[in-house]
Amino acid sequence: MTPVGRPAVNPVRRTTAQRRGWAVAGTAATMLALSGLLVWGAGEWAAQAELDNQWDNLRRSSEVQTLALRGVATRYSFLPFTAAQQPLVTALLKMPDSERDRAAANEYLETVNAHAGSDVLYVMDTTGRTVASSNWRSPRSFVHQNYSNRPYFSDALAGLAGRFYGVGKTTGEPGLFASAPVRDGERVIGVVAVKIDMQPIVATWSQLRDPVFVTDALGIVFLGSVSPWLYKTTRPLAAADVQRVRNEEQYGSSWTPVGVPWTLRQQGDEPGMELALPAGGSRYLALNEALPDLGWTLTLTADSRAVALARQQAWALASLASCLLVLAALYWRLRERHLQENQRARIDLELRVQERTDALQQAQAFRQSMEDALLVGMRARDLQGRIVYVNAAMCDMVGYRAEELVGQLPPYPYWHPDDLPRHWQDSEMALAGQAAPQGFESRLRHRDGRDVHTMVYTARLIDGDNRHIGWMSSVVDITAQKRAEEQQQQREAQLQRVQRVITVGEMASTLAHELNQPLAALVNYAAAARALAAQGRSDLLADSLAALSAQALRAADIVGRIRRWVRQQPQSREPCDLNAVVDQSLALLLRAEARRHGIAVQLDLTTRPLCVHADRVLLEQVVLNLGLNALQAMQGVNAGHGSPEPEPPLSELLLRTRAEAGHALLEVLDRGPGLPPEIAARLFEPFFTTRAEGLGLGLNICRSIVESMGGELLASNRDGGGAVFVIRLPEAPEP
């Protein structure tokens, strides 16, 4: 019997309820297991993606830093070889006790070192004793110091080019030493070495956020941005290697092998390793770049905390998503059980959600259309400098998509590689809240390689809770404005050049007008004299007057051609042989002028004719002008020697013709003072001259004449001293 006041319980209903509970519990357990697997997988995927990004950044940075390191290491490698060819150095090594030779060598090394910008340039005899140095005036002079235990000395003494990085024995300051042998015939009589300061590149590395260092062939850290790591070993050294480093005093006389305060561990299949500091310290991703030509290894690092942070963020997002999925599933189960009683509420809720969604979509579409209509680039960064938002105008400005930029930390891919120090400075000042309120100018590099000039204005980024969460920058493209300013400057410079050419044209016209009548009179007188000579009075007089007549006609022809050229009238071109042009120029004036100055004239002409289409008279005048300029340059050098002892005749004028790739070349080579950079840059400018009596128009007019014939006039320094002027014209078939 059923107790009074207590309802009866159906055993079948109880069993069904229990089964339903067990099914719900099983479903919940399965979903929790799947959610945990999803969270773990999302974290590992995000960590691997961030790790791949870090390796890619390290590879790109490695390429840049490798180029920079090689550039600094090889910048002055030519100096020892150049100085070793200097007769002053050879003379001193032959007579090391000559104070006169020592003073001359010191002065020479000091001058070369000052112009080159190296640290110290010095000369050693075969015992390793320094006999001359660029710092001979300094209290820490290298003169009389012995460096025979240095490898670069022994390499050069063996006839090879040496390179060695170490701490200076005299100054105690580290540097890179490069050397070359000084030869007397086949015998090595001394060594020239240069010390190169590597600290500028260390200063650049110090601006980077993560450590950068370089190890030698023994694994000793000798260069880097973390000074406590210097001269410590990354692996155990053999006793012989330790003794060799001590004997060479590479890292100071008191150097002892001490291990670096970190350990390296291979990262599976990753391209680099993990660098771990002592317990509680930081961990870095380390990428090695071998430099076999220098015998060094460059190591760049990146903080691995970004990988852990990416994993944690992915875990958080995946956990949230999993919770939402579980809640949605539970809600679906409850909805199934209470579908009838909650149907009306569900319909109302869906309507409200739809209305809210439409409102949000409209608001989002309105906001997106406003952002797309902006011509000013917008970029938002968090407090660490990571890009969190860019608009379409910013993407168009730099050529990268938004998904490529969002999440990037400095250095950004659109930073200009030539302005990296300035970009770092501007970024750090902006992140520190010290950006100029009036903005600052920044040059960016578009993805396609072109430069983009911008003005950047930075302000605080405040969220809805009035918290400072980052920085918002407005980027204005001013490239067109910059280009307009440059074009305006070019137009002004062109106007000045046109005015000068007009002045030259007026001068040429006046010269032609004033000289035509006297030249015509000379022709008439010469014709009369030739007629008298024909009557038998004097053959010698007839020949002389005939030559006078020919030269007078030539002068009139030259004046007329210059006048037509200045007025830009069509020129009279004809096939002519460059070898014949050289012979005619020598016959006119060059050979006589060279003989008067005591300068030898050498010819190196092709065996076959070199035919070009040109105005023969004007071309002869160009060769004559270049030859006279060369004679004047060598005359100044000869006058400046002032030595009472006879010297070998170094001055010579060489005229050479040759064919090259369908062009005929005529070269005028001298042994003058050469072309310093500041003069070479302005050599062909109108009215630029280095002579007090010069007008500064000769070379400019010569180049214009050659260019009017379809060629070009080039100038450069000659090996061994002097200058080379090259007339390059298209070669024409022989008539």
C-alpha positions, 0 to 999 in steps of 0.5 A: 500500500502507498503511504497516505500523503505521499505520491507514488513514484513510477519506477519506469519514469525514474529510470528514464530520468536517470538515463537522461541525466547520464546522457547529459553528463556524458555529452558535457564530458565529451564537449569539455574534452573537445574544448580542452583539445581545441584550446591546446591546439589553438595555443600551439598554433599561435605560438608556432605562427609567432615563432615563424614570424620571429625567425623571419624577422631575424633572417631579414635583420641578419641580411641587413646587419651582415652587409653593414658588418662587411662594409665596416670591416672591408672599408679601409682594406685598400689603405695598406696596399696603397701606402705600400706602393708609396716610394717614401715608405720603401725608402724609409724601410731601406734606411730605417735610421734616416730621420728625413725619410722617417719625417716624410713617411710620418707626414704622408701617413698622417695626411692619408689617414686624415683624408681616409678617416681610418683610426691609425695607419703605420709601417713596421720593419721585418722585426715588427718594430713600428718605424712610422705612424700617422699618430706620431704626434700623439703621446700614444704613438705607435712609433718604436712599438713592436707588433711581431706577435700579431698574426696580421704582421706575420701574414703580411711578412709572408707576402699575404694580406692580413686581417686581425681583430684584437685589443690594441697593445699601445692604446688598449682600445679594440679594433680591426687590423688590416695589413699588406706587405711592402716589397722591394722587387720580390723581397718583402722589406716591411709591413703596412697596417691600418687600424679600423674602429668598429665601435660605430656599428656597435653603437648602432646595435646598442639601439636595438632592443635585443642583443647582437654579438659576433664571435671569432673562429674560436667562439670568443665573443669580441664584438657586441651590444652587451659589453659584459659578454665581450671576450668570453668563450661560447665553448671550451677551448683547447690549451693550444688555442688559449696559449695562442690567444695569450701569445698574440695578446688578442684580447689583452695581456691579462685575458683568461678564458671565461664562459659566457653567462648563458646556454644555447639549446637547439630548437628541434627543426627550427633554423636557430637556437634558444639562448637562455640566461641564468635562472630567472633570466630572459630567453631569446631566439638566436640566429647565427650567420656565418661570415667565412670570408672574415672568419666570424659568426654574427648572432642576432637574437629576439626575445622569445616572450612574444611566443609565450604571449601569443600562446597565452592570448590564443589560449584565452581566446580559445577558452572563451570560444569553448565556453561559448560553445558549451554554453550554447550547447547547454542552452540548446538542450534546455531550449529543446526541453522548454521549446513550447513555453519559451517559443514566444520569448525566443521569437521576440529575442530573435527580433530584437537581435536582428534589429540590433544586428541591423543597427550595428551593421549600418553603424559599421558600414557608415564608419567604414565608408568614412574611413575609406573616404579619408585621404589621411593615413590613420595608424593606431599602436598599443603602448609597446608600439604594436600596430593594432589598426590601419585604415585604407589610406595608410595601406595605399600609402605604403603598399601593404595590406592591413593584415600584413601591418596589424600586429607588427612591432618596430622596425616596421616593413615600410621604414626606409632602410637609409633612415633606420636610426631616425625612425627608431628615434621618432618611434621611441619619442612617440611611445614616450609621449614626447612627439612634437605637437606640430608633427615631424617629417618622415620618409617611408619606403613603399612596397614597390621601392619608391620613396614616400614623404610624409608628415606624422602627427601623434596623439594619445589613444583613450578607451571608453574607460578614459584609460590610455591604451596607446597612440593614434597617428595621422600620416599625411602624404607630402610626396607631391609637395616635395616633388613640386619643390624639387621641380621648382628648384630645377626650373630655377637652375635651368633658367640660370643655365639658359641665361648663361648660354645666351650670354655665351652665344652673344660673346661667340657672335661678337667674336665671329663678327669682329674676326671675320674681316681681319681674317679675310684680309689675311687671306687676300694678303696671302693670295697676293704673296703666293702670286708673287712667289709664282712669278719666281721671286722666292719659293720659300716666301711662297711656301710660308705665305701658303701656310699662313693663308691656310691657317687664316682660312682655318681660323675663319672656319673655326669662328664660323663653326663656333658661331653656328654651334652657339646659334644651334644651326645644323652642323656640317658633319663628315666621316673623319678618322680619329687618328688623323684628328690626333695627328692634326691636333699635334701638328697645330699646337700640342707638340710645340707646346709640350716641347716648350714645357719639357713634357713628352708626348706619347701616342697609342693609336689603333692600327686601323682607321677609326671612322666617326661622323663628326665636325672635323674642325670642332672635334680637333678644337676639342682635342686641342683644348683637352691637350692644352689643359693637360699640359697646364695641369702637369706644368703646375705639378712640375713647378711644385716639386722644388727638389734640387735633386734630379727626378725621373721624367714622370710627366707625359701626355698620352693620346690613345685611340681604341674601339669598344662595343661599336664606339670609337674612343679617344683618350687624353691622359696626363700625369697632373694632380688628378681630379679631387672629388669636390672638383670632379663633381663640378668639372663641366659646370659653366663658369666653374674654374680653378685658375684665376685667369680662366673663364670656366667655359672651355670644358662645358663647351667641349662637352656640348660639342661632343654631345651634339655629335651624338657622343659623350665626354667623360673624366676620371682619375688615372691609375698612378696619378693624373687625369683621363678625359675620354671622347666617346663617339659612335663608330661609323663604317669606313667610306 
